[in-house]
Amino acid sequence: MAPLLKKRFTGDEIRVKSRSELASEIENLIIEKTRETGIELSGLERRDLLTVLLNEVLAGNSSEDVAEKNKAARDTKKGDAKETVSLAKERLQPLLMEHIDASAASEMERGELSEQISEVVSELMVQEKINLNLKEQRQLVTMLLNDMLGLGPLEPLLADESITDIMVNGPKQVYVERNGKLELTDVQFRDQAHLMNICTRIVTAIGRRVDESTPLCDARLADGSRVNIIIPPLAIDGASISIRKFSKKKITLDRMIETQNLSPEMATVLKIAAASRLNILISGGTGSGKTTMLNALSRLIDPGERVVTIEDAAELQLQQPHVVRLETRPPNLEGQGEITMRDLVKNSLRMRPDRIILGEVRGAEALDVLQAMNTGHDGSMCTLHANRPREALTRLENMVNMGSSNLPSKAIRTQIASAVDLIVQVARMRDGVRRVQAITEVVGMEGDVITTQDLFVYEFEGEDETGKLRGNFRSTGVRPHFTPKAEYFGLHRALLEAM
């Protein structure tokens, strides 16, 4: 009967009722249940049962109150401790800089500098009459160290492997993406000057600058994470930093099967496509997993091939021994010295590549990429922003027009149809999971139109009680147009089995 009482009486009801009111209700419940079950109780037995149940209800509520109060006390204590350490940091940081040479500190190993900061902090705490326990003092030293060598408040977020993106919207608002969902953190900068100091530290490490004359900048961190910075007056509410973290985990197609990003059959077809030297275009929206898919596919390239990668900010993780990595360069303050993606694509053709991999096609370089694919550089791969395979082809056509407005539309489409073999459409869906929405093959031309056929599609069926989408990766059952290529490499049987 005790579980029934817990369902019958909530904590709030118990708090507002008197002991006699509870006793009366419990006694009525006992009478009701003994009649239903046919159990006979004497008056004494009923009174004893009433006493036991009443005490259980009151004790259970009391323990819930105590648990809630203890949790609230712990949360308050934790918040108070964090605020205490932050206040101590604000007081001691200016004094610390008087005792430590910043230029010399930048040359020190992290462990050596940590010891030096710890010694100085101990002395300053005595001098300033600041009382911290050992744990709080360690936190203080770590925060000061991160401000001197690292990216200050962002360091714990960079160290958290569950976080994929970090978004700073001014000094008092920092979001992260974890498991495909955005979360507001409690991380803050002291003020706008503190945030600008971190921005400057990021860009100076790679020989760039960000100020009023150049208020936006693409950069990368030492670990390969991609960074975009935009500052006032363009960013109205304060400097904005967007960090796409460099994943230390090796993402493979097999791993993507485990996380249900695609089906085993889809992975098999993509492995065969890469081995058969098909030209592959990966299409998707922002944050959909295009670069992740490109990294996974690039792992399938034969180690004996010479691969040239071209990116705005180097983030591809090719493991092959013969890789040449190229990166664009922005113009200097005088507007000179810019090296564009198109410049690098043209130059790469003189470097005897077996395959060319572009991090992202964005503009006029699309024409040169198509020409490369059509002139012996089979097996090349690139990504672009589009929400559907057909839109990807339209965007590619528009970008070719940027590079050569004289070409008629039919000629451009013919180039695209002969160059691109496969489109892998990826998406981040509303449950935060990244999935391959479609694998679409470019078949050829019919009149003025590029013809395609879907090999696989993701069919949405609904969502479960946790909000996760339910669906199936389905083969369309068509015979791939590239079957003869797969047969040349001895892979056609495996291809047809996967379909």
Secondary structure as UniProt FT lines:
FT   HELIX           2..8
FT   HELIX           11..16
FT   HELIX           19..37
FT   HELIX           43..99
FT   HELIX           102..105
FT   TURN            106..107
FT   HELIX           110..127
FT   TURN            128..129
FT   HELIX           134..149
FT   HELIX           152..154
FT   HELIX           155..159
FT   TURN            161..162
FT   STRAND          163..169
FT   TURN            171..172
FT   STRAND          174..178
FT   TURN            179..180
FT   STRAND          181..184
FT   HELIX           192..204
FT   TURN            205..207
FT   STRAND          216..220
FT   TURN            222..223
FT   STRAND          226..230
FT   TURN            232..234
FT   TURN            236..237
FT   STRAND          240..244
FT   HELIX           253..258
FT   TURN            259..260
FT   HELIX           264..275
FT   TURN            276..277
FT   STRAND          280..284
FT   TURN            286..287
FT   HELIX           290..298
FT   TURN            299..300
FT   TURN            303..304
FT   STRAND          307..311
FT   STRAND          323..327
FT   TURN            333..334
FT   HELIX           341..348
FT   TURN            349..350
FT   STRAND          355..358
FT   HELIX           365..373
FT   TURN            374..376
FT   TURN            378..379
FT   STRAND          381..385
FT   HELIX           389..403
FT   TURN            405..406
FT   HELIX           409..419
FT   STRAND          422..428
FT   TURN            430..431
FT   STRAND          434..446
FT   TURN            447..448
FT   STRAND          449..463
FT   TURN            465..466
FT   STRAND          469..475
FT   TURN            481..482
FT   HELIX           483..488
FT   TURN            489..490
FT   HELIX           492..498
//
